[in-house]
Amino acid sequence: MTPWLVLAGLGAFHGLNPAMGWLFAVALGMHRKSGKVVLLSLVPIAVGHALSIAVVVLAVVGVGLVIDQRALEVAAGLALIGWAGWHIAYGHRHRVRVGMQTGMVGLAAWSLVMATAHGAGLMLVPVVMPLCLAATPAREMTAAGSLPVALAAIAVHMAAMLAVTAAIAVSVYFWLDLAFLRRGWINLDMIWTAALMVAGLILII
Amino acid sequence: MANWQPDPSFYPSPRMAAKAPAERLAYVAAFDPDRQKPDAIAVVDVDPGSTTYARIVGQVEMPNAGDELHHFGWNACSSCLCPNAPHPHMERRYLVVPGLRSSRLHIIDTKPDPKNPQIVRIIEPEEIAERAGYSRLHTTHCGPEGIYVNALGNAEGKAPGGMFLLDPESFDVMGQWEMDRGPQELAYDFWWHLGHDTMITSEWGTPDTFEDGLIPEVLLGSKYGRRLHFWDLHKRKHLQEIDFGEEYQLVFELRPAHDPTKAYGFVGCVISLKDLSASIWTWYRDGDKWAVKKVIEIPAEPADPDLLPPVLKGFKAVAPLVTDIDLSMDDHFLYVSCWGTGDMIQYDVSDPFAPKETGRVRIGGIVSRATHPGAKNGALNGGPQMVEISRDGRRVYFTNSLYGAIDPQFYPDGIDGWMVKLDVGENGGIAFDEKFFVDWPKGHRPHQVRLQGGDCSSDSYCYP
């Protein structure tokens, strides 16, 4: 049960981060003076995030089918640590392509890019890999064994992410004031970078 | 530079920023018009409770002479909280200070001791020319993609002028901003509507037409800037040009509404070739296009030719010369500097198409030479120029010099620098703070004012 809880926890963590979308949904709602816009915006944000996660998780599973498990762990671990390093050095640089006038497609693209740039999918690899391996008696990565597990993992992560994002977006839009951001927006990027680092180390060690 | 919490001077919305505590220090660009001794950023005490109130309490000199410090800005501001590009754990700490004439960029750290800021990095003009293709650096704004700096000339000092980006942490020059500049050639000011993904730029002229002063033939031939350009802020693509027409010359300071949901702003036009009047225009969204409307016209004042500089003698009138404007954080009051006549006018612009005058003071002026209660020796020269408003809208600061080479064209006997402050009434109305008159030290003239923690032309916001 624990790995599934971890997946849900990571989903909640991603959902909590203002940079992953709830803040954008709230801002769009404020601009268009509509609570409905807040709720509707959550859909493309969740879809974009899920796509980003799915691409990474499925790629890892795909590669796992052809290469040795240990090699995969080390490669994914190095990728995670490299991603964390990139974040420390260049995380503040971003080409901004989507603005406040965006439509739903733009919002999904934004969410996909944000999740990918933040290495959201990579962060799940240390949890998803053991689950995939445990799906077959021989503890090997097989398409038949891994695919349903990987898809279930993405679904669990998504559900948790969406639930948390929606809860925060709705509370902020309808009840709270954005003033709390001034002190309450703690540096999740630092925690996030540390999480990438830890996930990488878990895979390698 | 990673903090655990956002910088306390960042506010999600202008509504919240208007409740910010009062500023205690002002940073003021000061330059030597003779280009003999280094320019400086001076630190002025603006805390009424302090024993050194209204005095220069520190300054940092540039390493070279002849930069012509002009406009400057912060490395980071409230736009760091924007939802599409959030990076709120930066510090508002460094002043980005370009030399308009030298094209040199100075990064000045205000944190260790705000009264004794220190230069921490200098980017030489060659590096900017090579990496961004620009020179004659003018205005800077912190924004979604880092620090934006605009330039009035290309690397050779000719058209087109444009914009480039600086990395907000390392201050490395990242390169030219425009991806498709369309018909844009001239540059002056720039700012944006973050809520409408729109960049707006205005026009002055190429360096060869202003570095030795304004050229009458260019002006009378309507060859200085007279257009606004609207751009897609994120695609960096030119979308629309609005030509004010042959009558209007020098379209300068851009003041978009601070509320990001509003799609309008104000721009000042220095002079009309028809009658020397100055004008304020409102740009606004009209269907799927931008449009402009003249909302204020400030007439020239008839004057004795003996009191006028050569450039105005033939007209027998003093032109108002609106060279700067500034909009209060609540988008309620617009302040208009008339550098020629010496007026600072406050307009209620809550209806952006029907401004109402709510206050006026006069100081200096080409003909009037009006004085100030705090001035020791009577007649003042220069006129209201760069104007800055406190975030709460209760205090307004301004200085009296325009540009080294242009100052003597309108004030031939020279400009003695001063900086003054206005107190703003609860519902409008302005009056001089009699205790605030900074008699600027000889050898330097003051230009732009930036207030510690942010002001009404330093920050942009993503939330209403």
HADDOCK unambig.tbl for C-alpha pairs under 7 A between the chains (distance, minus, plus):
assign (segid A and resid 19 and name CA) (segid B and resid 83 and name CA) 6.67 0.50 0.50
assign (segid A and resid 19 and name CA) (segid B and resid 86 and name CA) 6.13 0.50 0.50
assign (segid A and resid 23 and name CA) (segid B and resid 83 and name CA) 5.55 0.50 0.50
assign (segid A and resid 24 and name CA) (segid B and resid 83 and name CA) 4.78 0.50 0.50
assign (segid A and resid 24 and name CA) (segid B and resid 84 and name CA) 6.33 0.50 0.50
assign (segid A and resid 27 and name CA) (segid B and resid 463 and name CA) 6.17 0.50 0.50
assign (segid A and resid 31 and name CA) (segid B and resid 261 and name CA) 5.73 0.50 0.50
assign (segid A and resid 92 and name CA) (segid B and resid 87 and name CA) 6.54 0.50 0.50
assign (segid A and resid 94 and name CA) (segid B and resid 145 and name CA) 6.13 0.50 0.50
assign (segid A and resid 95 and name CA) (segid B and resid 145 and name CA) 6.13 0.50 0.50
assign (segid A and resid 96 and name CA) (segid B and resid 85 and name CA) 6.52 0.50 0.50
assign (segid A and resid 96 and name CA) (segid B and resid 144 and name CA) 6.91 0.50 0.50
assign (segid A and resid 96 and name CA) (segid B and resid 145 and name CA) 6.22 0.50 0.50
assign (segid A and resid 96 and name CA) (segid B and resid 234 and name CA) 6.09 0.50 0.50
assign (segid A and resid 97 and name CA) (segid B and resid 234 and name CA) 5.12 0.50 0.50
assign (segid A and resid 97 and name CA) (segid B and resid 235 and name CA) 6.71 0.50 0.50
assign (segid A and resid 98 and name CA) (segid B and resid 84 and name CA) 6.71 0.50 0.50
assign (segid A and resid 98 and name CA) (segid B and resid 234 and name CA) 6.73 0.50 0.50
assign (segid A and resid 99 and name CA) (segid B and resid 84 and name CA) 6.31 0.50 0.50
assign (segid A and resid 99 and name CA) (segid B and resid 197 and name CA) 5.71 0.50 0.50
assign (segid A and resid 100 and name CA) (segid B and resid 195 and name CA) 5.25 0.50 0.50
assign (segid A and resid 100 and name CA) (segid B and resid 196 and name CA) 6.33 0.50 0.50
assign (segid A and resid 100 and name CA) (segid B and resid 197 and name CA) 6.46 0.50 0.50
assign (segid A and resid 101 and name CA) (segid B and resid 195 and name CA) 6.90 0.50 0.50
assign (segid A and resid 101 and name CA) (segid B and resid 196 and name CA) 5.89 0.50 0.50
assign (segid A and resid 101 and name CA) (segid B and resid 197 and name CA) 6.50 0.50 0.50
assign (segid A and resid 178 and name CA) (segid B and resid 12 and name CA) 6.78 0.50 0.50
assign (segid A and resid 179 and name CA) (segid B and resid 12 and name CA) 6.93 0.50 0.50
assign (segid A and resid 182 and name CA) (segid B and resid 6 and name CA) 6.04 0.50 0.50
assign (segid A and resid 182 and name CA) (segid B and resid 8 and name CA) 6.54 0.50 0.50
assign (segid A and resid 182 and name CA) (segid B and resid 10 and name CA) 6.92 0.50 0.50
assign (segid A and resid 182 and name CA) (segid B and resid 11 and name CA) 6.56 0.50 0.50
assign (segid A and resid 183 and name CA) (segid B and resid 5 and name CA) 5.88 0.50 0.50
assign (segid A and resid 183 and name CA) (segid B and resid 6 and name CA) 6.41 0.50 0.50
assign (segid A and resid 185 and name CA) (segid B and resid 5 and name CA) 6.12 0.50 0.50
assign (segid A and resid 185 and name CA) (segid B and resid 6 and name CA) 6.66 0.50 0.50
assign (segid A and resid 186 and name CA) (segid B and resid 4 and name CA) 5.58 0.50 0.50
assign (segid A and resid 186 and name CA) (segid B and resid 5 and name CA) 4.87 0.50 0.50
assign (segid A and resid 187 and name CA) (segid B and resid 3 and name CA) 6.90 0.50 0.50
assign (segid A and resid 187 and name CA) (segid B and resid 4 and name CA) 4.97 0.50 0.50
assign (segid A and resid 187 and name CA) (segid B and resid 5 and name CA) 6.00 0.50 0.50
assign (segid A and resid 187 and name CA) (segid B and resid 89 and name CA) 6.43 0.50 0.50
